[in-house]
């Protein structure tokens, strides 16, 4: 979504008030959880739906 909106990690970080390292963890899919308020801010700035940003991946325990 960032590429579609031509927005850099730095710009999005400033707009949603999340530090770059945490935003990078979210972007790379390494985060184990996300706050609803963070998801709301990202969707607002990127003009998208949560499903555009999230992907379900079963954990190792559920396999």
C-alpha positions in Angstrom: 0.0 0.0 0.0 2.9 2.3 0.7 4.2 1.8 -2.9 0.7 2.4 -4.3 0.5 5.7 -2.4 4.1 6.6 -3.2 4.8 7.0 0.5 8.1 6.3 2.2 8.6 4.6 5.5 9.8 7.9 7.0 6.8 9.8 5.8 4.3 7.2 7.0 6.1 7.0 10.3 5.7 10.7 10.8 2.1 10.7 9.8 1.0 8.0 12.1 3.4 8.8 14.9 5.1 5.3 15.0 8.8 5.0 15.2 10.5 3.7 12.1 11.8 0.5 13.7 8.3 -0.5 14.8 6.8 0.4 11.4 9.6 -1.7 9.7 8.7 -4.7 11.9 5.1 -4.4 10.8 6.1 -3.9 7.2 8.3 -7.0 7.1 5.6 -9.2 8.7 7.7 -9.9 11.8 5.2 -8.4 14.3 3.2 -10.8 16.4 0.4 -8.3 17.1 -0.8 -4.9 16.2 -2.9 -2.4 18.2 -6.3 -1.5 16.7 -5.4 2.1 17.1 -2.2 1.6 15.1 -4.1 -0.3 12.4 -6.7 2.4 12.3 -4.0 5.1 11.9 -2.3 3.2 9.1 -5.5 2.6 7.3 -6.5 6.2 7.6 -3.2 7.5 6.2 -3.0 4.8 3.4 -6.7 5.1 2.6 -7.2 1.3 2.7 -9.0 -1.4 4.6 -7.3 -3.6 7.3 -7.5 -6.6 5.0 -5.2 -4.7 2.6 -2.5 -4.7 5.2 -3.1 -8.0 7.1 -2.5 -11.6 6.1 -3.4 -14.6 8.1 -0.5 -17.0 8.7 -1.1 -20.0 11.0 1.4 -20.2 13.9 3.7 -23.2 14.3 1.6 -24.4 17.2 -1.6 -24.7 15.1 0.1 -26.7 12.3 
